[in-house]
Amino acid sequence: MQAVNPMYDGFQDGEYFIPAVPKEYLITHNLRTEVDYFGPEAPGTIVVDVYSRRLYYVLDGGRAVRYGIAVGREGLSFKGSGTIQRKAEWPSWQPTRNMVRTRPDLYAPYAAGLPGGIDNPLGARALYLYRGGRDTMFRIHGTIDPASIGRATSAGCIRLFNQDIIDLYNRVDIGTPVHVRTLDESRALEGIWIDDEFGRIVQVPEGMTEEEALAHVAERKSKLELGVNARMTEANNPPPSSPTNG
C-alpha cells in the first residue's frame, strides 16, 4: 500500500518492512513540513511542544522541520532542557513499574521486556534524553499506532510516525540539545491548542477564548453522542414488519 504523501510510503528497513501511513492519519497538522521558526533555540536543537503536539528540529536561516507527535503521560513529566545521549534502531521496550501496576491486564505480560521489532511500541527508532548525566526516562520514538499521532495517549512519551522518527534520527547526533517547552513558552509561540470532539489537537481561533472554544467542543461532542445513541436505539428497536396479504 502507498500513502497519499510519498514521504509516508511503506519501505524496507533492514529486516523489517515499515507499512505506509494510512491516508486518514495524514492530516495537515501531522505532516512533516519545513517551516519558518521563531523560537530562540540554535540550529541543531530539538524542540518539543507537548501542548500543540509538535516537535521541531531547528535548521539554519530561521527555519525548522516540524513533525506531528502524540504525547503520552510520561511525555508530560519533563520540562526544560537536556541532551540526546543514546540512540537506538529498533529499540527494545520495557513498561515501567507504574504502567504494570495500573494496567496489569495490558502490560504485565511484557514486564520482563519486549525485543525490538515491528510490534514493539517504541517503533523503528528511539532517542533518549539525559540531563546532568542521568537518564530522564523521556523518550522520542516511533510508534505501532499511527492513529495516535496528533493525540494525547494514556502511556508513553513522544511518538512520531516511524517514517518521521527515522528522518529525525538521521539528522541528530549524540549530544544534540533538546528543549521541552513550558505552557507559557508554547502559548507565546504557538497560541492556544485544545482537543476537538474527536480527540484531535486544534488551535483556538483568534478572537475566541479558550473557555469559549471548549464550550463549542463540548456542545459538538454532546450532539455527536446523542446521534450515536439515537442510532443505537433505532438499531436495537427496529419498526414492526408491515402485515402482508397472503
Residue frames as qw, qx, qy, qz and C-alpha x, y, z in Angstrom:
[[0.000, 0.887, 0.461, 0.000, 0.00, 0.00, 0.00],
 [0.402, 0.265, -0.016, 0.876, 1.19, 3.51, -0.84],
 [0.114, -0.619, -0.454, 0.631, 0.41, 6.58, 1.24],
 [0.316, 0.899, 0.302, 0.036, -1.11, 9.72, -0.29],
 [0.007, -0.942, 0.334, 0.026, 2.15, 11.51, 0.54],
 [0.835, 0.346, -0.397, 0.156, 5.29, 9.71, -0.72],
 [0.004, 0.599, -0.610, 0.518, 7.14, 10.70, 2.48],
 [0.579, -0.240, 0.582, -0.518, 4.91, 8.19, 4.23],
 [0.807, 0.247, -0.444, -0.299, 5.07, 5.26, 1.83],
 [0.909, -0.350, 0.226, -0.010, 5.98, 1.83, 3.14],
 [0.476, 0.704, -0.521, 0.072, 9.59, 0.68, 2.79],
 [0.918, -0.122, -0.313, 0.210, 12.03, -1.98, 3.89],
 [0.131, -0.849, 0.398, -0.322, 14.25, -1.04, 6.84],
 [0.143, -0.434, 0.873, -0.167, 16.77, -3.79, 7.44],
 [0.042, -0.084, -0.994, -0.056, 14.87, -6.96, 8.28],
 [0.171, 0.536, 0.687, -0.460, 11.57, -5.14, 8.86],
 [0.111, 0.442, 0.530, 0.715, 9.04, -3.64, 6.45],
 [0.033, 0.327, 0.406, -0.853, 7.55, -0.38, 7.69],
 [0.260, 0.609, 0.733, 0.156, 3.95, -0.04, 6.43],
 [0.079, 0.423, 0.233, 0.872, 2.69, 3.10, 4.73],
 [0.093, 0.234, 0.537, -0.805, 0.80, 5.53, 6.95],
 [0.187, 0.587, 0.777, 0.129, -2.93, 5.29, 6.11],
 [0.166, 0.437, 0.253, 0.847, -4.17, 8.43, 4.38],
 [0.389, -0.773, -0.411, -0.286, -6.77, 9.21, 7.05],
 [0.643, -0.627, -0.151, 0.412, -3.95, 10.00, 9.51],
 [0.521, 0.063, 0.187, 0.830, -2.08, 12.31, 7.14],
 [0.007, -0.933, -0.359, -0.034, -3.92, 15.46, 8.12],
 [0.338, 0.816, -0.139, 0.447, -2.07, 18.75, 7.77],
 [0.442, -0.807, 0.303, -0.248, -1.10, 19.02, 11.44],
 [0.891, -0.294, 0.338, 0.072, 0.62, 15.62, 11.35],
 [0.810, 0.534, 0.030, 0.240, 2.72, 16.09, 8.21],
 [0.633, -0.368, 0.135, 0.668, 6.47, 16.60, 8.29],
 [0.331, 0.876, 0.250, 0.246, 6.97, 20.12, 6.95],
 [0.512, -0.026, -0.108, 0.852, 9.77, 22.67, 6.73],
 [0.116, -0.894, -0.414, -0.128, 8.53, 25.93, 8.24],
 [0.120, 0.696, -0.257, 0.660, 9.69, 29.32, 9.44],
 [0.676, -0.397, -0.539, 0.307, 10.88, 29.10, 13.04],
 [0.062, -0.809, 0.026, -0.584, 10.57, 31.95, 15.53],
 [0.791, -0.591, -0.128, 0.086, 11.88, 30.34, 18.71],
 [0.120, -0.916, 0.382, -0.006, 15.19, 31.30, 20.36],
 [0.852, -0.271, 0.422, 0.148, 16.86, 27.89, 20.04],
 [0.030, -0.645, 0.599, 0.473, 20.02, 27.45, 17.97],
 [0.752, 0.368, -0.425, -0.344, 20.20, 25.35, 14.79],
 [0.466, 0.242, -0.837, 0.151, 20.64, 21.67, 15.60],
 [0.240, -0.084, 0.682, -0.685, 18.24, 21.76, 18.57],
 [0.269, -0.383, -0.844, -0.261, 15.18, 19.53, 19.01],
 [0.246, -0.095, 0.313, -0.913, 12.24, 21.47, 20.44],
 [0.193, -0.335, -0.919, -0.080, 9.26, 19.55, 21.82],
 [0.324, -0.125, 0.134, -0.928, 5.91, 21.28, 22.32],
 [0.007, -0.204, -0.972, 0.114, 3.55, 18.87, 24.08],
 [0.249, 0.489, 0.464, -0.696, 0.74, 21.47, 24.16],
 [0.525, 0.554, -0.195, -0.616, 0.47, 21.94, 20.39],
 [0.871, 0.013, 0.490, 0.036, 1.72, 18.36, 19.83],
 [0.630, 0.756, -0.144, 0.102, 4.53, 19.40, 17.56],
 [0.734, -0.447, 0.235, 0.455, 8.25, 18.73, 17.50],
 [0.404, 0.903, -0.140, -0.045, 10.77, 20.94, 15.71],
 [0.792, -0.158, 0.166, 0.566, 14.29, 20.29, 14.51],
 [0.042, 0.930, -0.002, -0.366, 15.82, 23.73, 14.15],
 [0.756, 0.372, 0.238, 0.483, 17.68, 24.48, 10.90],
 [0.349, -0.213, 0.067, 0.910, 19.82, 27.40, 9.81],
 [0.006, -0.172, -0.400, -0.900, 18.28, 30.62, 8.49],
 [0.404, 0.036, 0.329, -0.853, 15.24, 30.79, 10.78],
 [0.721, 0.066, -0.472, -0.504, 13.78, 27.52, 9.51],
 [0.395, -0.264, 0.818, -0.324, 12.86, 24.21, 11.11],
 [0.415, -0.076, -0.832, -0.359, 11.46, 20.80, 10.24],
 [0.513, -0.182, 0.394, -0.740, 8.14, 20.35, 12.04],
 [0.310, -0.037, -0.941, -0.129, 6.73, 16.92, 12.93],
 [0.673, -0.413, -0.116, -0.602, 3.35, 15.91, 14.34],
 [0.191, 0.233, -0.878, 0.372, 3.56, 13.96, 17.60],
 [0.680, -0.524, -0.442, -0.259, 1.48, 12.01, 20.07],
 [0.010, -0.538, 0.549, -0.640, 2.06, 12.78, 23.74],
 [0.686, -0.310, -0.659, 0.001, 1.77, 10.14, 26.45],
 [0.566, -0.807, -0.160, -0.049, 1.58, 10.60, 30.21],
 [0.753, -0.348, 0.068, 0.554, 5.35, 10.25, 30.60],
 [0.448, 0.435, 0.250, 0.740, 5.82, 12.89, 27.93],
 [0.201, -0.855, -0.195, -0.436, 4.17, 15.46, 30.21],
 [0.755, -0.597, -0.162, 0.219, 6.54, 14.81, 33.11],
 [0.637, -0.196, 0.117, 0.737, 9.59, 16.67, 31.78],
 [0.233, 0.958, 0.151, 0.077, 10.13, 20.36, 31.05],
 [0.306, -0.839, 0.349, 0.284, 13.31, 22.27, 30.31],
 [0.507, 0.711, -0.465, -0.144, 16.48, 21.15, 28.58],
 [0.799, -0.319, 0.501, 0.094, 18.65, 18.07, 28.17],
 [0.221, 0.598, -0.642, -0.425, 20.69, 16.29, 25.53],
 [0.951, 0.172, -0.136, -0.217, 20.37, 13.15, 23.45],
 [0.230, -0.654, 0.720, -0.047, 22.88, 10.69, 24.91],
 [0.430, -0.039, 0.899, 0.076, 21.62, 7.47, 23.37],
 [0.580, 0.353, -0.283, -0.677, 20.18, 6.48, 20.01],
 [0.453, -0.071, 0.888, -0.037, 18.72, 3.08, 19.14],
 [0.467, 0.173, -0.563, -0.659, 17.46, 1.41, 15.97],
 [0.730, -0.213, -0.567, -0.316, 14.52, -0.93, 16.53],
 [0.070, -0.449, 0.640, -0.619, 14.82, -0.43, 20.31],
 [0.391, -0.291, -0.865, 0.121, 13.66, -2.88, 22.95],
 [0.339, -0.503, -0.010, -0.795, 10.98, -1.76, 25.38],
 [0.368, -0.233, -0.832, 0.342, 10.00, -2.47, 28.95],
 [0.306, -0.761, -0.342, -0.458, 6.92, -1.00, 30.65],
 [0.006, -0.490, 0.506, -0.710, 7.52, 0.99, 33.81],
 [0.144, -0.162, -0.895, 0.389, 6.51, -0.46, 37.17],
 [0.297, 0.298, 0.336, -0.843, 3.75, 2.12, 37.35],
 [0.536, 0.220, -0.465, -0.669, 2.37, 1.01, 33.96],
 [0.419, -0.016, -0.907, -0.026, 2.35, -2.63, 35.11],
 [0.025, -0.208, -0.738, 0.641, 0.73, -1.68, 38.41],
 [0.364, 0.337, 0.197, -0.845, -2.04, 0.47, 36.92],
 [0.756, 0.363, -0.180, -0.514, -2.78, -1.68, 33.84],
 [0.443, -0.348, 0.825, 0.038, -1.67, -5.25, 34.62],
 [0.751, 0.409, 0.497, -0.148, -4.09, -6.59, 32.03],
 [0.565, 0.823, -0.053, -0.034, -2.24, -4.67, 29.31],
 [0.224, 0.825, -0.495, 0.158, 1.38, -4.51, 30.49],
 [0.696, -0.484, 0.512, -0.137, 2.05, -7.43, 32.87],
 [0.946, 0.221, 0.212, 0.109, 2.79, -9.88, 30.01],
 [0.601, 0.661, -0.120, 0.433, 5.63, -7.56, 28.94],
 [0.495, -0.863, 0.098, -0.013, 7.05, -6.80, 32.40],
 [0.776, -0.327, 0.338, 0.421, 10.32, -8.53, 31.53],
 [0.036, -0.595, 0.393, 0.700, 10.70, -6.51, 28.34],
 [0.758, 0.539, 0.355, -0.096, 9.94, -6.80, 24.63],
 [0.569, -0.150, 0.435, 0.681, 12.65, -7.10, 21.95],
 [0.181, 0.522, -0.192, -0.811, 12.82, -4.53, 19.18],
 [0.235, 0.187, 0.877, 0.374, 10.74, -5.21, 16.10],
 [0.142, -0.301, -0.479, -0.812, 7.71, -4.22, 14.08],
 [0.512, -0.602, -0.569, -0.229, 5.37, -4.98, 17.02],
 [0.493, -0.267, -0.432, 0.707, 7.38, -3.03, 19.61],
 [0.035, -0.897, -0.423, 0.120, 5.62, 0.13, 20.92],
 [0.301, -0.699, 0.174, 0.624, 8.81, 2.21, 20.50],
 [0.636, 0.750, 0.063, -0.171, 8.69, 1.68, 16.77],
 [0.829, 0.473, -0.072, 0.290, 11.65, 1.93, 14.41],
 [0.460, 0.397, -0.328, 0.723, 13.92, 4.33, 16.34],
 [0.493, -0.805, -0.323, 0.070, 14.32, 5.92, 19.76],
 [0.308, 0.572, -0.283, 0.705, 16.19, 8.94, 21.11],
 [0.641, -0.525, -0.500, 0.252, 16.94, 9.03, 24.86],
 [0.012, 0.842, -0.057, 0.536, 17.07, 12.32, 26.76],
 [0.690, -0.267, -0.427, 0.519, 19.59, 12.84, 29.57],
 [0.070, -0.890, 0.045, -0.448, 20.10, 15.75, 31.95],
 [0.362, -0.753, 0.481, -0.265, 23.06, 16.12, 34.30],
 [0.140, 0.403, -0.904, -0.015, 24.38, 12.74, 33.19],
 [0.369, 0.102, 0.842, -0.381, 21.17, 10.96, 34.23],
 [0.063, -0.275, -0.816, -0.504, 18.55, 9.26, 32.09],
 [0.318, -0.007, 0.211, -0.924, 15.36, 11.35, 32.37],
 [0.351, 0.277, 0.888, -0.104, 13.20, 8.44, 31.09],
 [0.435, 0.693, 0.106, -0.565, 11.98, 10.88, 28.42],
 [0.512, 0.002, 0.739, 0.437, 11.96, 9.23, 25.00],
 [0.476, 0.563, -0.155, -0.658, 11.32, 10.42, 21.46],
 [0.358, -0.120, 0.912, 0.163, 10.39, 7.36, 19.42],
 [0.295, -0.018, -0.679, -0.672, 8.34, 5.76, 16.68],
 [0.582, 0.018, 0.458, -0.672, 5.00, 4.01, 17.04],
 [0.095, 0.116, 0.958, 0.246, 2.99, 0.95, 16.07],
 [0.115, 0.685, 0.688, -0.211, -0.18, 3.06, 16.28],
 [0.248, 0.176, 0.276, 0.912, -0.21, 5.76, 13.57],
 [0.229, -0.715, -0.541, -0.380, -3.76, 6.71, 14.59],
 [0.527, -0.664, -0.345, 0.403, -2.33, 8.15, 17.81],
 [0.432, 0.025, 0.085, 0.897, -0.28, 10.91, 16.14],
 [0.119, -0.420, -0.191, -0.879, -1.70, 14.33, 16.96],
 [0.661, -0.556, -0.343, -0.369, -3.47, 12.98, 20.05],
 [0.317, -0.574, 0.612, -0.443, -2.94, 12.52, 23.77],
 [0.748, 0.036, -0.654, -0.111, -2.28, 8.92, 24.78],
 [0.762, -0.614, -0.062, -0.197, -2.51, 7.05, 28.07],
 [0.787, -0.460, 0.266, 0.313, 1.12, 5.89, 28.14],
 [0.731, 0.351, 0.203, 0.548, 4.45, 6.54, 26.51],
 [0.320, -0.509, 0.006, 0.799, 6.49, 9.67, 25.86],
 [0.307, 0.663, -0.150, -0.666, 6.74, 11.41, 22.48],
 [0.667, 0.190, 0.696, 0.185, 5.69, 9.36, 19.44],
 [0.271, 0.558, -0.349, -0.703, 6.21, 10.11, 15.77],
 [0.900, 0.379, -0.031, -0.213, 5.25, 8.20, 12.67],
 [0.845, -0.221, 0.331, 0.357, 8.01, 5.65, 12.01],
 [0.599, 0.591, 0.207, 0.499, 8.84, 7.49, 8.78],
 [0.035, -0.928, 0.057, -0.367, 9.32, 10.70, 10.78],
 [0.670, -0.686, 0.274, 0.072, 11.37, 9.28, 13.65],
 [0.836, 0.085, 0.282, 0.463, 13.76, 7.78, 11.09],
 [0.359, 0.775, 0.108, 0.509, 14.06, 11.18, 9.41],
 [0.334, -0.897, 0.158, -0.244, 14.74, 12.88, 12.76],
 [0.871, -0.379, 0.242, 0.197, 17.10, 10.10, 13.92],
 [0.766, 0.319, 0.201, 0.520, 19.23, 10.58, 10.82],
 [0.155, 0.863, 0.019, 0.480, 19.53, 14.32, 11.49],
 [0.452, -0.826, 0.215, -0.259, 20.73, 14.19, 15.11],
 [0.588, 0.354, -0.641, 0.344, 23.93, 13.12, 16.81],
 [0.650, -0.473, -0.482, 0.348, 24.80, 12.18, 20.37],
 [0.338, -0.270, -0.190, 0.881, 24.89, 15.42, 22.33],
 [0.042, -0.477, -0.463, -0.745, 22.06, 17.08, 20.37],
 [0.089, 0.054, 0.504, -0.857, 20.34, 19.59, 22.68],
 [0.216, -0.503, -0.778, -0.308, 16.63, 19.16, 23.40],
 [0.121, -0.027, 0.356, -0.926, 14.27, 21.74, 24.84],
 [0.153, -0.503, -0.843, -0.114, 10.77, 20.83, 26.06],
 [0.072, -0.432, -0.073, -0.896, 8.59, 23.92, 26.21],
 [0.057, 0.272, 0.700, -0.657, 6.57, 25.05, 29.19],
 [0.207, 0.704, 0.679, -0.004, 2.93, 26.02, 28.74],
 [0.002, -0.876, -0.063, 0.478, 3.82, 29.72, 28.74],
 [0.205, -0.440, 0.613, 0.624, 6.53, 29.20, 26.12],
 [0.279, 0.295, 0.859, 0.313, 4.14, 27.21, 23.95],
 [0.161, 0.811, 0.546, -0.133, 1.35, 29.77, 24.08],
 [0.097, -0.779, 0.154, 0.600, 3.70, 32.66, 23.35],
 [0.087, -0.389, 0.702, 0.591, 4.90, 30.98, 20.14],
 [0.005, -0.138, -0.930, -0.342, 2.05, 28.67, 19.07],
 [0.491, -0.266, -0.165, -0.813, -1.13, 30.14, 20.53],
 [0.544, -0.153, 0.641, -0.519, -3.71, 28.09, 22.42],
 [0.461, 0.126, -0.795, -0.373, -4.48, 24.49, 21.41],
 [0.610, -0.121, 0.550, -0.557, -7.21, 22.15, 22.65],
 [0.191, 0.058, 0.962, 0.188, -8.64, 18.73, 21.78],
 [0.469, -0.006, -0.295, -0.832, -11.65, 18.76, 19.49],
 [0.797, -0.108, 0.246, -0.542, -14.64, 16.44, 19.86],
 [0.935, 0.252, -0.243, -0.047, -12.69, 13.65, 18.11],
 [0.796, -0.513, 0.142, 0.290, -9.60, 13.97, 20.34],
 [0.671, 0.412, 0.127, 0.604, -7.56, 15.74, 17.65],
 [0.362, -0.498, -0.138, 0.776, -5.45, 18.76, 18.52],
 [0.271, 0.734, 0.414, 0.465, -6.79, 22.05, 17.08],
 [0.289, 0.033, -0.192, 0.937, -5.86, 25.68, 17.54],
 [0.022, 0.716, 0.558, -0.419, -8.27, 28.06, 19.24],
 [0.385, 0.673, 0.353, 0.524, -9.31, 30.64, 16.61],
 [0.266, 0.062, -0.170, 0.947, -8.05, 34.18, 17.02],
 [0.325, -0.291, -0.073, -0.897, -10.59, 36.30, 18.88],
 [0.800, -0.353, -0.361, -0.323, -12.05, 33.31, 20.76],
 [0.348, -0.629, 0.594, -0.361, -11.17, 32.49, 24.36],
 [0.176, 0.197, -0.964, 0.039, -10.12, 29.02, 25.44],
 [0.317, 0.193, 0.747, -0.552, -13.30, 28.73, 27.51],
 [0.605, 0.462, 0.017, -0.648, -15.49, 29.60, 24.52],
 [0.463, 0.416, -0.722, -0.304, -13.66, 27.09, 22.32],
 [0.007, 0.074, -0.964, 0.254, -14.01, 24.34, 24.93],
 [0.472, 0.308, 0.508, -0.651, -17.73, 25.11, 25.23],
 [0.614, 0.470, -0.310, -0.552, -18.15, 24.73, 21.46],
 [0.311, 0.298, -0.901, -0.057, -16.29, 21.41, 21.56],
 [0.207, 0.071, 0.852, -0.475, -18.47, 20.17, 24.44],
 [0.586, 0.395, 0.207, -0.676, -21.61, 21.13, 22.52],
 [0.588, 0.447, -0.547, -0.395, -20.50, 19.34, 19.36],
 [0.141, 0.215, -0.953, 0.158, -19.41, 16.30, 21.36],
 [0.401, 0.178, 0.670, -0.599, -22.81, 16.15, 23.06],
 [0.662, 0.445, -0.071, -0.598, -24.58, 16.27, 19.70],
 [0.432, 0.400, -0.788, -0.180, -22.37, 13.50, 18.37],
 [0.053, -0.066, 0.932, -0.351, -23.11, 11.32, 21.39],
 [0.545, 0.303, 0.418, -0.661, -26.85, 11.98, 21.08],
 [0.634, 0.464, -0.378, -0.490, -26.71, 10.98, 17.42],
 [0.284, 0.291, -0.913, 0.031, -24.81, 7.78, 18.21],
 [0.251, 0.074, 0.814, -0.519, -27.26, 6.88, 21.00],
 [0.626, 0.379, 0.136, -0.668, -30.22, 7.54, 18.72],
 [0.586, 0.416, -0.607, -0.339, -28.81, 5.28, 16.01],
 [0.113, 0.172, -0.951, 0.231, -28.08, 2.54, 18.54],
 [0.429, 0.196, 0.606, -0.640, -31.63, 2.77, 19.91],
 [0.665, 0.436, -0.152, -0.587, -33.04, 2.58, 16.39],
 [0.441, 0.376, -0.802, -0.144, -30.86, -0.42, 15.55],
 [0.002, 0.049, -0.925, 0.376, -31.93, -2.25, 18.73],
 [0.364, 0.435, 0.638, -0.521, -35.62, -1.47, 18.23],
 [0.029, 0.017, 0.658, 0.752, -36.46, -1.93, 14.56],
 [0.535, 0.089, 0.060, -0.838, -40.00, -0.95, 13.49],
 [0.643, 0.111, 0.729, -0.207, -42.52, -3.83, 13.32],
 [0.149, 0.002, 0.782, 0.605, -42.92, -5.51, 9.97],
 [0.502, 0.164, -0.055, -0.848, -45.94, -4.46, 7.94],
 [0.664, 0.136, 0.702, -0.219, -48.58, -7.17, 7.59],
 [0.146, 0.269, -0.684, -0.662, -48.84, -8.76, 4.17],
 [0.793, 0.178, 0.138, -0.566, -51.81, -10.24, 2.40],
 [0.141, -0.327, 0.914, 0.195, -51.30, -13.90, 1.70]]
